Amino acid sequence: MNSTLPQLQHGSKSSCLAGISPGSPKSLVLGICRTRVRQIPRGFTLIEIALAIFIITMLLASILVPLTTQVEQRQVSETQKMLEDIKEALVGHAVARGYLPCPDRTSGGAGTANDTANDGVEDFDAATGFCLGTLSGTWTVPPAAGNTRRAVGNVPWVTLGLGASDPWGNRYRYAVDMEFSARPPQAGTPFTLASTADLGVCTTAACVTRFTSTTAGEAAVAVILSHGKNGYSGISASTGTANVAATSVDELDNTGGATFTSRPIYKPASAADAANEFDDIVTWLGKYTLFNRMVAAGKLP
């Protein structure tokens, strides 16, 4: 700075003297030179830089937050479409075979063609016509009202020819009323128009309000769901192992049982509100929807 300043001042003075006659008054010369002295450029202050960074940060935040929301909404929409595709594939399987497929079990198994966990192939016992894996409820022979046996596991994506996971890298869960998945040689199979369905879908785990019929035997034949972005209680597609268990009672309701929960997505504002978290995406196949498609295809009665 010390070596440059004199040069600037000298250059400025030479420039301002140009064109002034030697006999001009000193005061005139100094006045002209003062007005023509060039200002030395200065940089930004720390306050100005900080203000610029703050403005840029705010602009980026205003762009990125809506972008993140758009990505999440697109993933939800993709999942909803895939669930509908799965439901259509289940109906197609029933039209072609006369019964719904069994789930792909999530653990255990003998390692045989139709008894291997997380391979995407339905698991069933050819000797009995029953599904294998996680079973619950009761079974009467032949099937009759009050028969509530069900099987829960992964959607058998290989059997149905579908994608293996949801947008968050987890398996789709599938529950089926075994009266609609049982097959010969089991007595009373495949299902008929007299068969009963007992899988319920409710607005909460308490099941005060139902989406499916409250009349025994008139509920859903199958429930399909994604465990959503958090993936709680789901099965990882990359490892084949269970994710962290859900803490929300409504999400726990979707791990398998007589009823399932479908309600709007809710993100807790704090850890204290975690019990209300819910991001599962659920759909189901009603008994009469299946009957309608089977009759239209000439497979029933």
Summary of the structure (lengths in Angstrom):
residues: 301
radius of gyration: 35.7
end to end distance: 98.6
largest distance: 128.4
contacts: 911
relative contact order: 0.11
helix: 35%
strand: 18%
